[in-house]
């Protein structure tokens, strides 16, 4: 069992559509991060959320940290082909650092 | 800055051979991380260093894996002997600090290892 479960695992949508991906855990995190990984490259940090209930916006991307700090969501408005990639949530309960199971997003032109 | 540099980018070897992966972190970063990514298990932290000292190696799968950081600008991950199940993409990352998961980790491009 993974500490951070993401859903859906795969998502294929048309350009211009909206989407939401989720990151859930049974553990409480002091903060969560979202990374995006493109094929053949390493993950790149998008955002860090640190306060329960926090909402952060990054252009068309909206990140939310759950009130209980056990979950997070990423909403993309009007998806573009450049949004294609693997989205990973991540957090550190203690000295270890865990990545979620990932959501592979494909935006079709 | 050139970012985190990893070599080789691709490695194909036969079962039983020794494999050495190399990483040069971003200058000035005190933390260095080694990860392994597979379809089955996702991205897993193997070991990380602070100021060249291994802090947590609980993610290292078994004794066949070892990692060293002889100085602030170089680290190696060695697998001896290699097995087909070690086939994966291995990433190195570095960061200025590591406190509660709020720090930015900068990843290298990865080494794709195939063990035949």
Interface residues (C-beta under 8 A of the other chain):
Chain A: X2 X29 X30 X31 X32 X33 X40 X41 X42 X43 X44 X45 X48 X50 X88 X90 X91 X92 X95 X96 X97 X98 X99 X100 X101 X102
Chain B: X4 X33 X35 X42 X43 X44 X45 X48 X55 X56 X58 X59 X91 X93 X98 X100 X101 X102 X104 X105 X107 X108 X109 X110
